[in-house]
Amino acid sequence: MFDGGRPDGVFVGLATLDVVHRVAANPGINQKITATAQFVAAGGPAANAAVVFAALGGRARLITALGGSPVADLIRADLAAHGVTVIDVDPERPTEAPVSAVAVTESTGDRSVVSIDAVGDEVVPPSPDELAALIDGVDVVLVDGHHPRLAVAAAEAAHALGVTVVVDAGRWKPVMAELVPFTSAMICSNDFLVPGTPDSEATAAALVERGVQTVATTHGGGDVLWWSDSRLGAVPVPHIAPVDTLGAGDVFHGAYAYFQSLSGATIASSLGDAARVAALRCSIVGPRAWLRELPTLDLTKDPR
């Protein structure tokens, strides 16, 4: 850790510009509707996780590919405003930074997202020496699997340096198989399935068998299940009425990365604290407003 004990994290993956509209219902074919609110903020799994890590008090650096377009400048400015240092490995890239169109339904807080993500981008990672210099001495490296070559190179470098590698496993991507040998903890959604496995429990078993030390699976409002070193457990999550679920998984991953870096943390405590942070995010409208309430969050409160 640097800066008097502050956790130090490196986040590797996608950064987007999210244009978010809050709606009564998603439009139908050839229908136009008026949103009740609009928000613009940086998004993407790794970027969102880095914002949360910084908001909790850590030092966060995001390794991504942005370029110099106006959209990239907006992404970079929002991340800087929220304490994230951006390391752009492809500053001369000719393609526009990705934009996500998001609709959040008022009655349920559910979100619909359309984005090009990192499709078609072949981001060349920095040299092994450059990556090692960025990663050496940090507490955690989180990768989201976007920009696959960069993800694998960063995970391999972190593993070689003895740094904890956390993988955001929202959905299966082919690169996940390459990341497994370097992964310390894989935090999976219930929809994440290793090919050939019928459900999340079988997926967890397959990942543990392949050498992942800790696997956890989130289930929305249900318990977070975890497996580690022949142990297993369940962590309850707070019961809330969600009003905005955009980025909830990213928030969980960033918070887990932070809490597991603290002295005395356990798997259960790190997952439980991450669940409380994600629940707070889901209880407040907008991608950034909830951060103002984060300092008041009571992490000792029983979520049940």
Phi, psi and chi 1 to 4 in degrees:
 res  aa     phi    psi   chi1   chi2   chi3   chi4
   1 MET       -  149.3  -64.8 -176.1 -174.5      -
   2 PHE  -112.8  175.4  -61.8   95.8      -      -
   3 ASP    53.4   56.1  -61.5  -22.3      -      -
   4 GLY    67.0   33.1      -      -      -      -
   5 GLY    99.6   -0.4      -      -      -      -
   6 ARG   -68.5  132.0  -68.5  173.7   60.5 -164.1
   7 PRO   -59.9  146.4  -23.1   33.4      -      -
   8 ASP  -119.7  121.5 -168.8  -75.0      -      -
   9 GLY  -128.0  144.6      -      -      -      -
  10 VAL  -115.0  131.8  168.7      -      -      -
  11 PHE  -119.7  131.7  -61.9   79.8      -      -
  12 VAL  -126.1  120.2 -177.2      -      -      -
  13 GLY   151.9 -142.5      -      -      -      -
  14 LEU   -85.8  138.5 -176.4   66.1      -      -
  15 ALA  -128.3  130.7      -      -      -      -
  16 THR  -128.4  171.5   67.9      -      -      -
  17 LEU  -104.7  118.5 -175.1   70.4      -      -
  18 ASP   -95.2  123.7  -73.3   -1.4      -      -
  19 VAL  -107.7  110.3  179.9      -      -      -
  20 VAL  -110.6  129.3 -175.0      -      -      -
  21 HIS  -119.0  134.8  -71.3   96.4      -      -
  22 ARG   -96.5  126.0 -168.7  163.2  178.5   82.5
  23 VAL  -133.5  155.7  -63.1      -      -      -
  24 ALA   -70.4  -35.7      -      -      -      -
  25 ALA  -161.0  153.1      -      -      -      -
  26 ASN   -66.1  143.1  -78.6  -26.0      -      -
  27 PRO   -68.2  151.3   25.3  -34.2      -      -
  28 GLY   -87.7 -175.6      -      -      -      -
  29 ILE   -61.7  131.3  -63.6  174.7      -      -
  30 ASN    59.8   22.4  -68.1  -33.8      -      -
  31 GLN  -106.8  141.4 -179.7 -174.6   13.2      -
  32 LYS  -112.6  137.1  -65.0 -178.5  179.3 -179.9
  33 ILE  -131.4  161.8   60.3  174.2      -      -
  34 THR  -103.8  126.6  -59.8      -      -      -
  35 ALA   -74.8  155.5      -      -      -      -
  36 THR   -93.3  -14.3   58.6      -      -      -
  37 ALA  -161.0  155.8      -      -      -      -
  38 GLN  -138.0  141.0  174.7 -177.7  -71.4      -
  39 PHE  -138.0  146.8  -50.3   93.4      -      -
  40 VAL  -130.3  124.8  178.1      -      -      -
  41 ALA  -157.1  160.9      -      -      -      -
  42 ALA   -65.4  145.4      -      -      -      -
  43 GLY  -140.3 -164.9      -      -      -      -
  44 GLY   103.0  144.6      -      -      -      -
  45 PRO   -57.2  -51.5  -24.7   33.8      -      -
  46 ALA   -67.3  -40.8      -      -      -      -
  47 ALA   -63.6  -46.5      -      -      -      -
  48 ASN   -62.5  -41.3  -78.4  -26.5      -      -
  49 ALA   -62.4  -39.3      -      -      -      -
  50 ALA   -64.5  -40.1      -      -      -      -
  51 VAL   -59.8  -43.7  166.8      -      -      -
  52 VAL   -65.8  -44.6  174.5      -      -      -
  53 PHE   -56.5  -44.4 -166.9   91.1      -      -
  54 ALA   -67.9  -40.3      -      -      -      -
  55 ALA   -64.5  -30.5      -      -      -      -
  56 LEU   -77.6  -12.1  -73.2  166.5      -      -
  57 GLY   120.3    1.7      -      -      -      -
  58 GLY   -86.5  169.8      -      -      -      -
  59 ARG   -99.4  119.9 -170.6  173.8   78.8  162.3
  60 ALA  -118.5  130.9      -      -      -      -
  61 ARG  -123.8  132.9  -75.0  172.9  -74.0  170.8
  62 LEU  -109.3  121.5  173.0   68.0      -      -
  63 ILE   -99.4  116.5  -57.1  177.0      -      -
  64 THR  -150.9 -171.4 -172.0      -      -      -
  65 ALA  -128.8  115.2      -      -      -      -
  66 LEU  -119.4  -49.5  -73.3  177.3      -      -
  67 GLY    85.2 -167.7      -      -      -      -
  68 GLY  -115.3   21.1      -      -      -      -
  69 SER   -73.5  164.1   69.0      -      -      -
  70 PRO   -57.2  -37.7  -27.4   35.9      -      -
  71 VAL   -63.8  -42.9  170.1      -      -      -
  72 ALA   -60.8  -38.1      -      -      -      -
  73 ASP   -63.8  -38.7  -69.6  -18.2      -      -
  74 LEU   -64.9  -42.6  -69.0  171.5      -      -
  75 ILE   -60.9  -49.1  -64.2  168.7      -      -
  76 ARG   -61.4  -41.1 -166.9  177.6  -72.4  108.2
  77 ALA   -66.0  -42.1      -      -      -      -
  78 ASP   -66.1  -41.5 -177.7   66.1      -      -
  79 LEU   -64.7  -42.0  -68.4  171.5      -      -
  80 ALA   -62.0  -39.5      -      -      -      -
  81 ALA   -64.3  -21.2      -      -      -      -
  82 HIS  -109.1   22.8  -70.3   88.9      -      -
  83 GLY    82.8   16.1      -      -      -      -
  84 VAL  -104.2  127.0  176.8      -      -      -
  85 THR   -86.5  124.3  -61.0      -      -      -
  86 VAL   -98.6  128.4  175.5      -      -      -
  87 ILE  -112.9  106.6  -60.2  164.9      -      -
  88 ASP   -92.4  113.6 -170.7  -10.6      -      -
  89 VAL   -85.1   -4.8  -60.4      -      -      -
  90 ASP  -139.8   60.8 -166.8    8.6      -      -
  91 PRO   -65.5  -17.7   23.8  -33.8      -      -
  92 GLU  -101.2   12.0  -56.3  -59.0  -36.0      -
  93 ARG   -59.5  138.1   70.2 -170.0  -49.6 -134.6
  94 PRO   -83.1  -18.4   29.3  -34.0      -      -
  95 THR   -84.1  152.0   55.7      -      -      -
  96 GLU   -68.7  143.6 -171.9   74.3   74.0      -
  97 ALA   -63.3  146.8      -      -      -      -
  98 PRO   -70.5  145.0   22.1  -30.9      -      -
  99 VAL  -118.0  134.6  176.5      -      -      -
 100 SER  -107.3  130.3  -64.7      -      -      -
 101 ALA   -97.0  120.3      -      -      -      -
 102 VAL  -123.8  134.9 -175.8      -      -      -
 103 ALA  -120.1  127.8      -      -      -      -
 104 VAL  -113.1  123.4  178.0      -      -      -
 105 THR   -80.6  127.1  -54.8      -      -      -
 106 GLU   -60.7  -42.4  -71.4 -177.9  -44.3      -
 107 SER   -71.2  -26.7   59.5      -      -      -
 108 THR  -120.7  -19.6   63.6      -      -      -
 109 GLY    79.2    0.5      -      -      -      -
 110 ASP   -69.4  149.8  -67.4  -27.5      -      -
 111 ARG  -122.0  149.4   84.2  -73.0 -172.1  -90.0
 112 SER  -120.8  134.7  -59.1      -      -      -
 113 VAL  -130.3  132.6 -178.7      -      -      -
 114 VAL  -120.7  123.9  178.0      -      -      -
 115 SER  -154.8  152.0  179.6      -      -      -
 116 ILE   -83.6  -10.5 -160.5  168.5      -      -
 117 ASP    51.6 -131.2  -68.7  -20.7      -      -
 118 ALA  -112.2   23.4      -      -      -      -
 119 VAL   -61.1  131.0  173.3      -      -      -
 120 GLY    84.5   -6.2      -      -      -      -
 121 ASP   -91.2  130.5  -77.9  -14.7      -      -
 122 GLU  -115.2   87.9 -175.0   66.1   26.0      -
 123 VAL   -84.2  123.7  174.2      -      -      -
 124 VAL   -83.9  124.5  178.1      -      -      -
 125 PRO   -71.9  158.9   24.5  -32.1      -      -
 126 PRO   -61.0  168.5  -18.7   30.5      -      -
 127 SER   -63.5  157.4   70.7      -      -      -
 128 PRO   -54.1  -38.7  -28.0   35.6      -      -
 129 ASP   -65.9  -40.0  -72.4  -15.6      -      -
 130 GLU   -66.3  -42.3  -69.4  173.8  -52.2      -
 131 LEU   -64.0  -43.3  -87.2  177.0      -      -
 132 ALA   -59.8  -38.6      -      -      -      -
 133 ALA   -66.0  -33.6      -      -      -      -
 134 LEU   -75.2  -28.7  -67.8  169.8      -      -
 135 ILE  -102.1  -30.7  -69.2  169.2      -      -
 136 ASP   -56.0  126.0 -168.3   16.6      -      -
 137 GLY    91.7   -7.4      -      -      -      -
 138 VAL   -79.9  168.8  -54.2      -      -      -
 139 ASP   -89.1  -30.5  -62.4  -70.7      -      -
 140 VAL  -156.2  145.9   61.1      -      -      -
 141 VAL  -121.9  125.3  169.7      -      -      -
 142 LEU  -111.9  131.3 -179.1  144.6      -      -
 143 VAL  -122.5  145.0  -60.4      -      -      -
 144 ASP  -107.8   -2.3   64.7   13.4      -      -
 145 GLY    88.9  -11.4      -      -      -      -
 146 HIS   -74.9  159.1  -67.1  -80.1      -      -
 147 HIS    49.9   68.9  -55.1  -51.7      -      -
 148 PRO   -53.9  -45.0  -27.1   35.7      -      -
 149 ARG   -62.9  -39.4  -71.7  179.0   60.4 -172.4
 150 LEU   -65.7  -41.4  177.0   60.7      -      -
 151 ALA   -61.1  -47.9      -      -      -      -
 152 VAL   -66.1  -43.0  173.4      -      -      -
 153 ALA   -62.0  -41.4      -      -      -      -
 154 ALA   -68.4  -43.0      -      -      -      -
 155 ALA   -64.0  -41.9      -      -      -      -
 156 GLU   -64.2  -42.1 -175.4  175.0   10.3      -
 157 ALA   -64.1  -43.0      -      -      -      -
 158 ALA   -64.2  -43.8      -      -      -      -
 159 HIS   -60.2  -42.1  179.5   75.1      -      -
 160 ALA   -65.1  -28.6      -      -      -      -
 161 LEU   -91.5    1.0  -69.2  165.4      -      -
 162 GLY    76.7   21.5      -      -      -      -
 163 VAL   -92.6  137.2  174.3      -      -      -
 164 THR   -59.0  130.9  -63.8      -      -      -
 165 VAL  -113.7  119.5  176.7      -      -      -
 166 VAL  -108.4  130.6  175.4      -      -      -
 167 VAL  -109.4  126.6  172.6      -      -      -
 168 ASP   -80.3  107.8  170.0  -14.5      -      -
 169 ALA  -110.1   73.5      -      -      -      -
 170 GLY   -75.5  -41.7      -      -      -      -
 171 ARG  -148.4  154.2   63.3 -178.1 -172.5  -90.5
 172 TRP   -67.2  131.4  177.2  -96.2      -      -
 173 LYS  -127.6  149.9  -50.4  178.1 -170.3   75.2
 174 PRO   -53.5  -31.7  -28.7   35.8      -      -
 175 VAL   -65.4  -20.2   71.2      -      -      -
 176 MET   -57.8  -38.5  -67.1  -63.5  175.2      -
 177 ALA   -61.7  -33.8      -      -      -      -
 178 GLU   -75.7  -26.9  -63.1 -180.0   67.2      -
 179 LEU   -79.6  -27.6  -69.2  172.0      -      -
 180 VAL   -52.3  -44.7  162.9      -      -      -
 181 PRO   -62.6  -18.1  -22.8   34.5      -      -
 182 PHE  -107.4    3.8  -48.5  117.7      -      -
 183 THR   -92.6  130.8  -60.6      -      -      -
 184 SER   -86.3  -45.3  -49.4      -      -      -
 185 ALA  -140.5  133.1      -      -      -      -
 186 MET  -117.2  118.5 -171.5  166.3  -81.3      -
 187 ILE  -103.2  111.7  -48.2  -61.1      -      -
 188 CYS  -109.8  145.9  -49.4      -      -      -
 189 SER   -79.0  164.8   73.9      -      -      -
 190 ASN   -66.4  -18.9 -167.7   41.7      -      -
 191 ASP   -85.0  -10.1  -63.7  -35.2      -      -
 192 PHE   -79.2  119.6  178.4   86.4      -      -
 193 LEU  -130.9  128.6  -64.1  178.1      -      -
 194 VAL   -65.5  133.3  171.1      -      -      -
 195 PRO   -51.2  132.1  -28.4   35.9      -      -
 196 GLY    93.3   -5.9      -      -      -      -
 197 THR  -103.2  142.9   62.5      -      -      -
 198 PRO   -84.6  -23.0   29.5  -35.0      -      -
 199 ASP  -155.1  177.8   52.8   36.9      -      -
 200 SER   -66.9  -32.3   58.9      -      -      -
 201 GLU   -67.6  -41.7  -70.5 -166.5   17.3      -
 202 ALA   -66.4  -35.9      -      -      -      -
 203 THR   -62.1  -46.1  -79.6      -      -      -
 204 ALA   -59.7  -43.8      -      -      -      -
 205 ALA   -61.7  -41.1      -      -      -      -
 206 ALA   -64.6  -39.7      -      -      -      -
 207 LEU   -68.9  -42.3  -67.1  172.0      -      -
 208 VAL   -62.3  -41.7  170.0      -      -      -
 209 GLU   -62.3  -30.7 -176.0  177.9   -7.5      -
 210 ARG   -85.0    0.7  -64.3 -179.3 -169.7 -175.5
 211 GLY   110.6    0.4      -      -      -      -
 212 VAL   -71.9  125.3  179.8      -      -      -
 213 GLN   -68.2  -43.8 -179.0  179.3  -10.7      -
 214 THR  -131.1  131.5  -61.0      -      -      -
 215 VAL  -127.0  131.3  178.7      -      -      -
 216 ALA  -129.3  145.0      -      -      -      -
 217 THR  -126.4  126.0  -56.6      -      -      -
 218 THR   -91.0  152.3   58.6      -      -      -
 219 HIS  -136.3   48.6  -61.8   80.6      -      -
 220 GLY    61.6 -119.4      -      -      -      -
 221 GLY   -82.8   -1.6      -      -      -      -
 222 GLY   -88.8  174.7      -      -      -      -
 223 ASP   -58.9  148.0  -70.1   -3.7      -      -
 224 VAL   -85.9  122.7 -180.0      -      -      -
 225 LEU   -98.7  141.2  -54.5 -178.5      -      -
 226 TRP  -139.1  153.5   59.6  -91.8      -      -
 227 TRP  -133.6  133.3  -63.0 -100.6      -      -
 228 SER  -162.9  126.7 -177.7      -      -      -
 229 ASP    49.1   51.2  -66.3  -29.2      -      -
 230 SER    67.3   11.4  -59.2      -      -      -
 231 ARG  -111.8  156.5  -63.4  173.8  -64.8  143.8
 232 LEU  -143.5  157.9   54.5   87.9      -      -
 233 GLY  -162.6  172.2      -      -      -      -
 234 ALA  -132.6  135.6      -      -      -      -
 235 VAL  -118.0  121.6  176.0      -      -      -
 236 PRO   -70.8  153.6   26.4  -33.6      -      -
 237 VAL  -115.6  154.2  -56.3      -      -      -
 238 PRO   -61.2  144.3  -23.5   35.0      -      -
 239 HIS   -90.4  116.2  -63.7  -65.2      -      -
 240 ILE  -135.5  167.1   61.2  162.9      -      -
 241 ALA   -99.7  100.9      -      -      -      -
 242 PRO   -66.4  139.2   24.1  -32.3      -      -
 243 VAL  -117.7  -13.3  -62.6      -      -      -
 244 ASP  -163.9  108.1 -168.9  -20.8      -      -
 245 THR  -100.4    4.9   62.0      -      -      -
 246 LEU   -60.1  124.9  176.8   64.2      -      -
 247 GLY    76.2   10.0      -      -      -      -
 248 ALA   -60.0  -41.6      -      -      -      -
 249 GLY   -65.3  -40.1      -      -      -      -
 250 ASP   -62.2  -41.2  -52.5  -22.0      -      -
 251 VAL   -61.4  -44.3  168.9      -      -      -
 252 PHE   -58.3  -45.8 -173.6   96.6      -      -
 253 HIS   -65.9  -43.1  -61.2  138.3      -      -
 254 GLY   -64.7  -39.5      -      -      -      -
 255 ALA   -68.6  -40.2      -      -      -      -
 256 TYR   -61.3  -44.0  174.0   81.3      -      -
 257 ALA   -57.6  -39.1      -      -      -      -
 258 TYR   -69.5  -53.1  176.3   84.2      -      -
 259 PHE   -67.2  -34.9  -70.4  118.1      -      -
 260 GLN   -69.7  -14.8   65.3   84.9   42.1      -
 261 SER   -83.5  -10.8  -60.7      -      -      -
 262 LEU   -81.9  147.6  -59.7 -179.3      -      -
 263 SER   -61.7  134.4  176.6      -      -      -
 264 GLY    84.7   -0.2      -      -      -      -
 265 ALA   -68.9  146.8      -      -      -      -
 266 THR  -117.5  169.1   65.1      -      -      -
 267 ILE   -60.0  -47.0  -63.8  168.3      -      -
 268 ALA   -64.0  -42.1      -      -      -      -
 269 SER   -68.5  -39.2   70.8      -      -      -
 270 SER   -65.5  -43.4  -60.7      -      -      -
 271 LEU   -68.0  -40.5  -68.3  170.6      -      -
 272 GLY   -64.4  -44.2      -      -      -      -
 273 ASP   -66.0  -38.4  -70.9  -15.2      -      -
 274 ALA   -63.5  -38.4      -      -      -      -
 275 ALA   -64.6  -37.3      -      -      -      -
 276 ARG   -65.3  -41.2  -69.7  176.0  175.7   88.1
 277 VAL   -65.0  -43.9  173.6      -      -      -
 278 ALA   -64.7  -36.0      -      -      -      -
 279 ALA   -65.3  -39.7      -      -      -      -
 280 LEU   -60.1  -44.9  173.1   65.3      -      -
 281 ARG   -57.6  -42.8 -170.2  -84.0  166.1  -91.4
 282 CYS   -71.8  -13.2  -67.8      -      -      -
 283 SER   -93.7   -1.4   67.9      -      -      -
 284 ILE  -131.4  135.1  -63.2  175.3      -      -
 285 VAL   -73.7  136.8  172.3      -      -      -
 286 GLY   103.1  150.5      -      -      -      -
 287 PRO   -73.6  -17.3   25.6  -33.2      -      -
 288 ARG  -126.3  -23.3  -64.0  -71.9 -174.5 -109.0
 289 ALA   -57.6  -33.5      -      -      -      -
 290 TRP   -65.7  -23.2   71.7  -83.2      -      -
 291 LEU   -63.2  -27.9  -67.4  170.4      -      -
 292 ARG   -67.3  -23.8  -66.4 -167.5  -70.4  -90.2
 293 GLU   -91.2   -8.9  -56.5  -60.1  -40.2      -
 294 LEU   -59.0  -40.6 -169.2   53.6      -      -
 295 PRO   -62.9  -18.1  -24.2   35.1      -      -
 296 THR   -94.6   -2.4   68.4      -      -      -
 297 LEU   -66.7  129.2 -178.4   62.2      -      -
 298 ASP   -92.2  104.8 -177.0    1.9      -      -
 299 LEU   -81.4   -5.4  -66.0  175.1      -      -
 300 THR   -93.1   -9.2   65.9      -      -      -
 301 LYS   -73.0  133.8 -174.4  177.6  179.6  179.9
 302 ASP   -65.5  124.9 -170.0  -33.2      -      -
 303 PRO   -71.9  -13.9   27.6  -35.3      -      -
 304 ARG   -84.2      -  -70.7  164.2  -66.8 -169.7
